[in-house]
């Protein structure tokens, strides 16, 4: 499903203003060293995904403090993505900052069955 123009523009601005944890994870995922091609701040339908691997139908989200305030929105978003066949993995900013290797291992293990 193609995202509306305003969503695509918002995604473009978010790519320019990534948070520290997003930059950290992007530096680990962008190399395609795991045979997974991720896009960052990628629009899918009405939503913008932190990281998306189309081949694995996988969305990786980094939840910071603002996500705690938007519990219902996040629940609806996850449900919509899952109905579209996209699995959602969520990590906290602390996970990425302090356990980035474990985060990458979890992402690769989750994506591997879909990419084989």
C-alpha positions in Angstrom: 0.0 0.0 0.0 1.5 3.3 -1.1 1.7 5.9 1.6 0.1 9.3 1.1 2.4 12.1 0.0 2.4 13.9 3.4 3.5 10.6 5.1 6.3 10.2 2.6 7.4 13.8 3.2 7.3 13.2 7.0 9.4 10.1 6.6 12.0 12.0 4.6 12.3 14.6 7.4 12.5 11.9 10.1 15.4 10.3 8.2 17.3 13.6 8.5 16.6 13.9 12.2 17.2 10.3 13.5 17.6 9.8 17.3 20.9 8.5 18.7 19.6 5.0 19.1 18.1 5.0 15.6 21.5 6.1 14.2 23.2 3.3 16.2 20.9 0.6 14.9 21.0 1.9 11.4 24.8 1.8 11.4 24.5 -1.9 12.3 21.8 -2.8 9.9 22.6 -0.8 6.8 25.6 -2.8 5.7 23.4 -5.7 4.4 25.9 -8.0 6.0 23.1 -10.3 7.1 21.6 -10.4 3.6 18.7 -8.3 4.9 18.0 -5.0 3.2 16.5 -2.5 5.7 15.0 0.9 4.9 14.9 3.5 7.7 11.9 5.7 8.5 10.0 3.8 5.8 6.4 4.7 5.1 3.9 1.8 4.9 0.3 2.7 4.5 -0.5 5.4 7.1 2.5 4.7 9.2 6.2 5.4 9.3 8.3 2.4 10.4 11.7 3.0 12.1 13.2 0.1 10.1 11.6 -2.1 7.5 12.8 -5.2 5.8 10.3 -6.0 3.0 11.9 -9.4 2.1 11.4 -10.6 5.7 8.1 -8.6 6.2 9.7 -7.3 9.4 9.3 -3.9 11.1 11.8 -3.0 13.8 10.8 -0.2 16.2 12.8 1.6 18.8 10.5 2.7 21.6 11.6 5.8 23.5 9.9 7.7 26.3 7.2 9.2 24.0 5.9 5.7 23.1 4.8 5.2 26.7 2.4 8.1 26.3 0.9 6.7 23.1 0.0 3.1 24.2 -3.4 2.9 22.3 -2.0 4.4 19.1 0.9 1.9 19.2 -1.4 -1.0 19.8 -3.6 -0.1 16.8 -0.5 0.5 14.7 1.0 -2.9 15.5 -2.4 -4.6 14.9 -2.7 -2.9 11.5 0.9 -4.0 10.5 0.3 -7.5 11.6 -3.0 -7.7 9.5 -0.8 -6.6 6.6 1.5 -9.5 7.3 4.3 -7.5 8.8 5.9 -8.8 12.0 6.8 -6.1 14.6 9.9 -6.3 16.8 10.2 -3.6 19.5 13.2 -2.6 21.4 13.7 0.2 23.9 16.2 2.9 23.4 18.2 1.4 26.4 18.3 -2.0 24.6 19.9 -0.3 21.5 22.3 1.9 23.5 23.5 -0.8 25.9 22.8 -4.2 24.3 23.0 -3.4 20.5 24.7 -6.8 19.7 21.8 -8.7 21.3 19.3 -6.5 19.4 20.9 -7.3 16.1 21.0 -11.0 16.9 17.3 -10.9 17.7 16.5 -9.1 14.5 18.5 -11.6 12.4 17.0 -14.6 14.1 13.5 -13.3 13.6 14.1 -12.4 9.9 16.0 -15.5 9.0 13.1 -17.9 8.5 11.5 -15.5 6.1 14.5 -14.9 4.0 15.6 -18.5 3.6 
